[in-house]
Amino acid sequence: MQGGNSFEHDEKHGNDHESSEQWVRKSDVNRKFRNIIGVGIIIVILASILSVYFVNGLTIYIGKNGVEFNVGNELVKDEKGNSSEIGERIDLIYNKINEYYDGEIDNEKIFDGAYKGMVEALGDPYSGYLNKEDYTRLTQETSGSYVGLGITVGVIEDRVVVISPFKDSPADKAGLLPGDIINKVNNIEIGKEIDKAVGMMKGKEGGKVTLNIIREGTEPFDIDIIRAEIKLKTVGGEMIDDNIGYIGITMFSQTTSDDFKNKLEELKQEGAEGLILDLRGNPGGLVSACTGVASNFIPKGDKIVYTVDKYGNEEVYKSKGGIGEDIPMVVLINKGSASASEILSGALRDYERATLIGEKSFGKGIVQTILSRTIDGFGDGTALKLTVSKYYTPNGENIHKKGIMPDIEVELDEETFIRGERDTDNQFQKALEVIKGKIEE
């Protein structure tokens, strides 16, 4: 499961994904009994009201509750032999293209467009059909490296917005800031099409990408950025004083949980009696990695987060226990902290396990799953990404479009802040002050 936004690494989406295997297994278990009871009835009903025909790459399923279709190799007609209006129209358009269009016809692109359009019609920027190229990009995002600009993006008020540039990435060096609206990519309007923006920002190493940026207080402007390989080291840390440890997490990938535990153990051995956990600019990632980190601070068996799907099915993620249950800590968050970062922050807040310092977080409280396996109807390198549930903190709060307010609100002083120089970071300085007080208690 991914609680994410999109990375250009989403770049998402923000981007947390629940594996299709986890989600399908969960749904199957919950529905297994009623499916067994109803299967005979369903077969009789389907046999009486459906008949299937093969036409021009389109599958239509017609039932009493309406019409469902996907573009494949089949067209369904009712018992009277009348094809559905949807099927007729798509079939008509496809045939007329072949009959009249004076130009090269790429059937793969036509069908890709049909698949994408069907999901885009949901109006959910975090759902989408992924062709082979798209899916390859997505799997790279959590595997350790990819080629792109080095930013994470989300959707706010139907616009693609920069959540955070990765430190020392091409986007960071070019001066992109959290909150920047990406209006155009290579002179093409983006709107809220986050997957489109992400796909265009990624590509061949050394390629130029031109972003048209809308920034508060300025006129829209263009900025040229050269793609580079982005290596995703998600965990970094060090001793700040003799007894204070610092760990920053840039996102939650496959290796984050283990890397975090190793770093925490290292700092404890070096004498850390308190911890500053920095989640600023962290767009989220894998929920499994997030809950793995949270387990270090929350007693074994206690609830970290739970999700609820459209059928009311609830999935609870519990702590597995860890090595930091007693260490005092503060957590830094800002408007770039999203999804899985908010799961972690929310759990630590609800258990009064940490003091949150900084700015209100992004506010992404929904979960996407990736359907890609043969059992899901795919298995050909393509996939379907769908929002399948909402997540809730241990106290039952869904923070979607609301965010998490810090216990101590500190707005970053942009005028004095210099990246990499902690003396100029007033949010960090406040965290340092608070953790010293906790240690002395």
Secondary structure, DSSP 8 states (H G I E B T S, - for coil): -B--BEHHHH--B---EEEHHHHHHHHHHHHHHHHHHHHHHHHHHHHHH-EEE--TT-EEEEETTEEEEESSS-EEE-TTS-B-HHHHHHHHHHHHHHHH--S---HHHHHHHHHHHHHHTT--TT-EEE-HHHHHHHHHHTTTEEEE--EEEEEETTEEEEEEE-TTSHHHHHT--TT-EEEEETTEE-TT-HHHHHHHH--STT-EEEEEEE-TTS--EEEEEE-EEEE---EEEEEEETTEEEEEES-B-TTHHHHHHHHHHHHHHTT-SEEEEE-TT---BBHHHHHHHHTTTS-TT-EEEEEEETT--EEEEE----S-TTS-EEEEE-TT--THHHHHHHHHHHTT-SEEEES------EEEEEE-SGGGT--SS-EEEEEEEEEE-TTS---TTT----SEE----TTT--TT-GGG-HHHHHHHHHHHHHHH-
